[in-house]
Amino acid sequence: MSGFGAQEELQLLALLLAAAALLLLADPLRIPYPILLVLGGLMLGFAPGVPELTLPPDVVLIGILPPLLYSAAFNTGLRELRQNLRPISLLAIGLVVLTMVGVAAAAHYAIGLSWAAGFVLGAVVSPTDPLAATAIARRFGVPRRAVAIIEGESLVNDGTALVLLKFAVAAVVTGSFSLLDASASFVWSVLGGVAVGLVVGRVIRFVRRRVFNPPLEVTLSFLTGYFAFLPASVIGASGVLAVVTAGVYMGWHTPELTTGDTRLQGAGFWAIFNFLLNALLFGLVGLQLRPILEDLDGRSWQELVGYAALVWAMVVLIRFVYGPPIAYIPRWVWPGLRERDPVPPWPFIAFIAWAGMRGAVTLAAALAIPLSTDSGAPFPDRSLIIFLAFSVVLATLV
C-alpha cells in the first residue's frame, strides 16, 4: 500500500508542476533562476495544504553544504583569484567582518537580539551568491574582471562567513566566549582546514590520474567535497575551508586529468545538480516558513517587516559605503599600484556594490543553526534569524 494518501499525492504533483513552471518561465522571462526560486519558495510557504517540515540542522551542514561549496570552488579560476587577490580579500574578509558587526549591532539595539545571536545573524547574511549577478552581468557585457571579482569574493566570503558563524553559534550554544580560546581555535580552523583540503586534493588527483571511467570520475568529483569536509570537522578544523581548498586545487588540476568526454559529462552533472540543490534549499525554507511564522506569533507583521527592512538596509548600505574607499584609498597610498592598476570607472565600482546578492549559502547557513543549546534550551531567536535571512535573500535578489 502506498504511504501517501490522495491529498498528499496531489500536493506533491502541484509542487512538481510549480517547479516545472519555474524552469519553463526562466528563459522566456530572461530572469536568472535564483530569483524565480526565491519567489517559488515564498509562495510555497503560504500555499494551502502544504505540509510543515522541520529539517535537522546536521542534514544541511553535512549533506548540502559540501557539494554546494565544492562546486563553487571548482569553477573558480585560480589564476583570476591571484590576479584579483587584493579586491577579493578586501571584500571577502573586511566586508564580511564589517557586515557581521553592523548587522549584529542593529539586531542588538533595534531588534533586541543578544549580541551572540546578533553575530549569528550577521554571519548568516554576510556571504554573497554570484549566480544571479553573473547571469545579468554577462547579458549586459560587464567587464570580465568585475565578474571575476564577484565570483572570487563569493567563494572566499563563504569560507570567512561560515568560519565566523561557527564561533558565533558556539558562543550561543555554550553560553560562554573566550577571545584567547576563540583566536587559537580560529587559527587552527583556518590552517587545519586548508591543510586537509590540500591533502585530500592531492590524494584525489593521484587517484584520478589512474582512473579512465567518466561516470566514476564524475562520482569521485562529487564525493570530494565530503572527503574534505568530514575529516576536517573530525579534527576540529574548518570543513568549509577544506572543501574550498580541495575544490580550487582540483579545479586547477582537473584539465590535465580528464578527457573531453569526462568534462562534458561532469559539466552536465554539476549544472543539473546545482539547480536541484538550489531548488531544494529554497523549497525547504518555504516548507518551514509556516512553523517559523507560528513561532513568531507574538510579533506583529508590521514589526517583522520593519525588522527585515532594517537588516536588508544594513546589508546593502554597508556594501555601498565600503566600495569606494577600497577602490580609491589603496591607490592613493601606493602610487605604484595606481600606475599598474588605475582606478576603475564608477560603473565598475557601482556594479560590485550592486552585486551583493544573497542566496543558497545564506539559506543553508540559516537552516544549519542548531535547534537547541548545550543546556537543552531552544536556540534563542532561531526562527527570527531564519526569517530575517530569508527576507534578506528575497530583498537582495528580487
C-alpha positions as CSV (number, residue, x, y, z in Angstrom):
1,M,0.0,0.0,0.0
2,S,1.2,3.5,-0.8
3,G,2.5,5.6,2.1
4,F,0.8,8.7,0.6
5,G,-2.9,9.5,0.6
6,A,-4.7,11.0,-2.4
7,Q,-4.4,14.6,-0.9
8,E,-0.6,14.2,-0.3
9,E,-0.1,12.9,-3.8
10,L,-2.0,15.9,-5.3
11,Q,0.1,18.2,-3.2
12,L,3.3,16.6,-4.5
13,L,2.0,16.8,-8.0
14,A,1.3,20.5,-7.5
15,L,4.8,21.1,-6.2
16,L,6.4,19.3,-9.1
17,L,4.2,21.3,-11.6
18,A,5.2,24.5,-9.9
19,A,8.9,23.7,-10.2
20,A,8.5,22.7,-13.8
21,A,6.7,26.0,-14.5
22,L,9.5,28.0,-12.9
23,L,12.0,26.2,-15.1
24,L,10.0,26.9,-18.2
25,L,9.5,30.6,-17.3
26,A,13.1,31.3,-16.6
27,D,14.3,31.6,-20.2
28,P,11.4,33.5,-21.9
29,L,11.2,35.9,-19.0
30,R,15.1,36.3,-19.1
31,I,15.2,36.1,-15.3
32,P,18.0,34.2,-13.6
33,Y,16.6,31.1,-11.9
34,P,17.6,32.0,-8.3
35,I,15.1,34.9,-8.5
36,L,12.3,32.6,-9.5
37,L,13.3,30.1,-6.9
38,V,13.1,32.6,-4.0
39,L,9.7,33.6,-5.2
40,G,8.7,30.0,-5.5
41,G,9.9,29.3,-2.0
42,L,7.9,32.2,-0.7
43,M,4.7,31.1,-2.5
44,L,5.3,27.5,-1.2
45,G,5.4,28.7,2.4
46,F,1.9,30.2,2.1
47,A,0.3,27.6,-0.2
48,P,-2.7,25.9,1.3
49,G,-2.3,22.3,2.4
50,V,1.5,22.3,2.2
51,P,2.9,20.0,5.0
52,E,5.1,21.5,7.7
53,L,8.7,20.4,7.7
54,T,11.5,20.8,10.2
55,L,14.8,19.7,8.8
56,P,17.6,18.5,11.2
57,P,20.4,21.2,11.0
58,D,23.1,18.5,10.6
59,V,21.4,17.4,7.4
60,V,22.0,20.8,5.9
61,L,25.5,21.2,7.4
62,I,26.8,17.8,6.2
63,G,24.5,16.8,3.4
64,I,24.1,20.1,1.4
65,L,27.0,22.5,2.1
66,P,30.0,20.3,1.0
67,P,28.9,19.8,-2.7
68,L,27.5,23.3,-2.9
69,L,30.8,24.8,-1.8
70,Y,32.9,22.4,-3.8
71,S,31.1,23.2,-7.0
72,A,31.6,26.9,-6.5
73,A,35.3,26.5,-5.7
74,F,35.9,24.1,-8.5
75,N,34.6,26.6,-11.1
76,T,36.6,29.5,-9.7
77,G,39.8,30.0,-11.7
78,L,43.0,30.1,-9.5
79,R,44.6,32.5,-12.0
80,E,41.8,35.0,-11.6
81,L,41.9,34.6,-7.9
82,R,45.6,35.5,-7.9
83,Q,45.2,38.4,-10.3
84,N,42.4,40.0,-8.2
85,L,43.6,38.9,-4.7
86,R,43.6,42.4,-3.3
87,P,40.0,43.4,-4.1
88,I,38.7,39.9,-3.4
89,S,40.4,39.8,0.0
90,L,39.1,43.3,1.0
91,L,35.6,42.3,0.0
92,A,35.6,38.7,1.3
93,I,37.3,39.3,4.6
94,G,37.0,43.0,5.5
95,L,33.4,43.4,4.2
96,V,32.2,40.2,5.8
97,V,33.5,41.2,9.2
98,L,32.1,44.7,8.8
99,T,28.7,43.4,7.7
100,M,28.6,40.9,10.6
101,V,29.4,43.6,13.2
102,G,27.0,46.1,11.6
103,V,24.1,43.7,11.4
104,A,24.8,42.4,14.9
105,A,24.7,46.0,16.3
106,A,21.4,46.7,14.5
107,A,19.9,43.4,15.7
108,H,21.0,44.0,19.3
109,Y,19.9,47.6,19.7
110,A,16.9,47.8,17.4
111,I,15.5,44.2,17.4
112,G,16.6,43.1,20.9
113,L,18.7,40.1,20.0
114,S,21.5,39.2,22.3
115,W,25.0,40.1,21.0
116,A,25.8,36.4,20.3
117,A,22.5,35.8,18.4
118,G,23.1,39.1,16.5
119,F,26.5,37.9,15.4
120,V,25.0,34.6,14.3
121,L,22.5,36.6,12.1
122,G,25.3,38.9,10.8
123,A,27.4,35.9,9.8
124,V,24.5,34.2,8.1
125,V,23.7,37.2,5.9
126,S,27.3,38.0,5.1
127,P,28.1,35.6,2.2
128,T,27.1,36.6,-1.3
129,D,25.8,34.5,-4.2
130,P,27.1,35.3,-7.6
131,L,24.6,33.3,-9.7
132,A,22.0,35.9,-10.5
133,A,24.6,38.7,-10.6
134,T,26.9,36.9,-13.1
135,A,23.9,35.9,-15.3
136,I,22.8,39.6,-15.5
137,A,26.4,40.8,-15.9
138,R,27.1,38.6,-18.9
139,R,23.8,39.7,-20.5
140,F,24.9,43.4,-20.3
141,G,28.5,42.9,-21.2
142,V,30.0,43.8,-17.9
143,P,33.9,43.5,-18.0
144,R,35.2,40.1,-17.2
145,R,37.3,41.4,-14.3
146,A,34.2,42.6,-12.5
147,V,32.6,39.2,-12.9
148,A,35.8,37.5,-11.7
149,I,35.9,39.7,-8.6
150,I,32.3,39.0,-7.5
151,E,32.8,35.2,-8.2
152,G,36.1,35.1,-6.3
153,E,34.5,37.2,-3.5
154,S,31.6,34.8,-3.2
155,L,33.9,31.8,-2.9
156,V,36.2,33.3,-0.3
157,N,33.5,35.0,1.7
158,D,31.6,31.7,2.0
159,G,34.6,30.4,3.9
160,T,35.1,33.6,6.0
161,A,31.4,33.9,7.0
162,L,30.9,30.2,7.8
163,V,34.0,30.1,10.0
164,L,32.8,33.2,11.9
165,L,29.3,31.6,12.1
166,K,30.8,28.5,13.7
167,F,32.3,30.7,16.5
168,A,29.1,32.8,16.9
169,V,27.0,29.7,17.2
170,A,29.4,28.1,19.7
171,A,29.1,31.2,21.9
172,V,25.3,30.9,21.9
173,V,25.3,27.1,22.4
174,T,27.8,27.0,25.2
175,G,26.8,30.3,26.8
176,S,30.4,31.5,27.0
177,F,33.1,33.1,24.9
178,S,36.9,33.4,25.4
179,L,38.7,35.7,23.0
180,L,42.0,33.8,23.6
181,D,40.5,30.4,23.1
182,A,38.5,31.6,20.1
183,S,41.6,33.1,18.5
184,A,43.6,29.9,18.9
185,S,40.7,27.9,17.6
186,F,40.3,30.3,14.6
187,V,44.0,29.9,13.6
188,W,43.6,26.1,13.9
189,S,40.4,26.1,11.9
190,V,41.9,28.1,9.0
191,L,45.3,26.3,8.9
192,G,43.9,22.9,9.6
193,G,41.1,23.3,7.0
194,V,43.5,24.4,4.3
195,A,45.9,21.6,5.1
196,V,43.2,18.9,5.0
197,G,41.9,20.4,1.7
198,L,45.3,20.2,0.1
199,V,46.0,16.7,1.3
200,V,42.6,15.5,0.0
201,G,43.1,17.3,-3.3
202,R,46.5,15.6,-3.8
203,V,45.0,12.2,-3.0
204,I,42.1,12.6,-5.3
205,R,44.4,13.9,-8.0
206,F,46.6,10.8,-7.6
207,V,43.6,8.5,-7.9
208,R,42.0,10.4,-10.8
209,R,45.3,10.0,-12.8
210,R,44.7,6.2,-12.7
211,V,41.0,6.2,-13.5
212,F,39.7,6.2,-17.0
213,N,36.0,5.9,-16.5
214,P,33.9,9.1,-17.0
215,P,30.9,8.1,-14.6
216,L,33.4,7.1,-11.9
217,E,35.4,10.2,-12.3
218,V,32.3,12.4,-12.0
219,T,31.3,10.4,-8.9
220,L,34.7,11.0,-7.4
221,S,34.4,14.7,-8.1
222,F,31.0,14.8,-6.4
223,L,32.3,13.0,-3.3
224,T,35.5,15.1,-3.0
225,G,33.6,17.8,-1.0
226,Y,32.6,15.2,1.6
227,F,36.1,13.6,1.6
228,A,37.4,17.1,2.6
229,F,34.6,18.3,4.9
230,L,34.3,15.2,7.2
231,P,37.9,14.7,8.3
232,A,38.5,18.4,8.8
233,S,35.4,18.5,11.0
234,V,36.6,15.5,13.0
235,I,39.9,17.2,13.9
236,G,38.2,20.5,14.8
237,A,39.4,22.3,11.7
238,S,37.1,24.2,9.2
239,G,35.4,21.7,6.9
240,V,34.2,24.7,4.8
241,L,37.8,25.8,4.1
242,A,38.9,22.2,3.5
243,V,36.2,21.9,0.8
244,V,37.0,25.3,-0.8
245,T,40.7,24.4,-0.8
246,A,40.1,21.0,-2.3
247,G,37.8,22.5,-4.9
248,V,40.2,25.2,-6.1
249,Y,43.0,22.6,-6.2
250,M,41.0,20.2,-8.2
251,G,39.6,22.9,-10.5
252,W,43.2,23.9,-11.3
253,H,44.4,20.4,-12.0
254,T,41.4,18.6,-13.5
255,P,42.0,19.7,-17.1
256,E,45.2,17.6,-17.1
257,L,43.4,14.6,-15.6
258,T,40.3,14.3,-17.8
259,T,39.2,13.7,-21.3
260,G,36.8,15.9,-23.2
261,D,34.0,13.3,-22.7
262,T,34.5,13.3,-18.9
263,R,34.5,17.1,-18.9
264,L,31.2,17.2,-20.8
265,Q,29.6,14.7,-18.6
266,G,30.8,16.5,-15.5
267,A,29.6,19.9,-16.7
268,G,26.2,18.5,-17.4
269,F,26.0,16.7,-14.0
270,W,27.0,19.8,-12.0
271,A,24.7,22.1,-13.9
272,I,21.7,19.9,-13.1
273,F,22.9,19.1,-9.5
274,N,23.4,22.8,-8.7
275,F,20.0,23.7,-9.9
276,L,18.4,20.9,-7.9
277,L,20.4,21.8,-4.8
278,N,19.3,25.5,-5.0
279,A,15.7,24.4,-5.6
280,L,15.9,22.1,-2.6
281,L,17.2,24.8,-0.3
282,F,14.6,27.4,-1.4
283,G,11.9,24.7,-1.1
284,L,13.0,23.7,2.3
285,V,12.9,27.2,3.6
286,G,9.4,27.6,2.0
287,L,8.2,24.4,3.8
288,Q,9.5,25.8,7.1
289,L,8.1,29.3,6.7
290,R,4.8,28.5,8.3
291,P,6.1,26.9,11.5
292,I,8.7,29.7,11.6
293,L,6.0,32.4,11.4
294,E,3.9,30.5,14.0
295,D,6.9,30.7,16.4
296,L,6.9,34.5,15.7
297,D,3.2,34.8,16.6
298,G,3.9,37.3,19.4
299,R,5.2,39.8,16.9
300,S,3.0,41.8,14.5
301,W,3.6,41.6,10.8
302,Q,4.4,45.3,10.7
303,E,7.2,44.6,13.3
304,L,8.6,41.7,11.3
305,V,8.6,43.7,8.1
306,G,10.3,46.5,9.8
307,Y,13.0,44.2,11.2
308,A,13.5,42.6,7.8
309,A,13.8,46.1,6.1
310,L,16.3,47.2,8.8
311,V,18.6,44.2,8.3
312,W,18.3,44.4,4.5
313,A,19.2,48.1,4.6
314,M,22.2,47.5,6.8
315,V,23.5,44.8,4.5
316,V,23.0,47.0,1.4
317,L,24.2,50.2,2.9
318,I,27.4,48.7,4.4
319,R,28.3,47.3,1.0
320,F,27.7,50.5,-0.9
321,V,29.6,52.6,1.6
322,Y,32.5,50.1,1.7
323,G,33.1,50.0,-2.1
324,P,34.6,53.4,-3.0
325,P,37.2,53.5,-0.1
326,I,38.7,50.1,-1.1
327,A,38.8,51.2,-4.7
328,Y,40.5,54.6,-4.0
329,I,42.4,54.5,-0.8
330,P,45.0,51.8,-1.7
331,R,45.8,53.7,-4.9
332,W,46.2,57.0,-3.0
333,V,48.5,55.3,-0.5
334,W,50.6,53.4,-3.1
335,P,51.3,55.4,-6.3
336,G,52.9,52.3,-7.9
337,L,49.6,50.5,-7.6
338,R,47.8,53.4,-9.2
339,E,50.2,53.3,-12.2
340,R,49.9,49.5,-12.6
341,D,46.1,49.3,-11.9
342,P,44.3,52.7,-12.4
343,V,41.1,53.5,-10.5
344,P,38.2,51.7,-12.3
345,P,35.4,53.8,-13.6
346,W,32.4,54.4,-11.3
347,P,30.1,52.0,-13.1
348,F,32.6,49.2,-12.3
349,I,32.5,50.1,-8.6
350,A,28.7,50.5,-8.7
351,F,28.3,47.0,-10.2
352,I,30.5,45.4,-7.5
353,A,28.3,47.2,-4.9
354,W,25.1,46.1,-6.6
355,A,26.2,42.5,-6.9
356,G,26.0,41.7,-3.2
357,M,23.0,39.4,-3.6
358,R,22.4,36.6,-1.1
359,G,21.4,33.1,-2.0
360,A,21.8,29.4,-1.3
361,V,24.7,29.6,1.2
362,T,22.8,32.1,3.3
363,L,19.8,29.8,3.4
364,A,22.0,26.7,4.1
365,A,23.8,28.6,6.9
366,A,20.4,29.7,8.5
367,L,19.0,26.2,8.3
368,A,22.2,24.7,9.8
369,I,21.7,26.7,13.1
370,P,21.2,24.2,15.9
371,L,17.8,23.7,17.4
372,S,19.0,23.9,21.0
373,T,21.9,24.9,23.2
374,D,24.0,22.7,25.4
375,S,21.7,23.3,28.3
376,G,18.8,21.8,26.3
377,A,17.0,25.2,25.9
378,P,15.8,26.2,22.4
379,F,18.4,28.2,20.4
380,P,17.4,31.8,21.1
381,D,15.6,33.6,18.3
382,R,16.4,30.8,15.8
383,S,13.0,31.3,13.9
384,L,13.5,35.1,13.8
385,I,17.1,34.6,12.4
386,I,15.9,32.3,9.7
387,F,13.0,34.6,8.8
388,L,15.4,37.6,8.6
389,A,17.9,35.6,6.5
390,F,15.2,34.6,4.0
391,S,14.0,38.2,3.9
392,V,17.5,39.4,3.0
393,V,17.7,36.8,0.3
394,L,14.3,37.8,-1.1
395,A,15.1,41.6,-1.0
396,T,18.6,41.4,-2.5
397,L,17.6,39.0,-5.3
398,V,14.2,40.3,-6.3
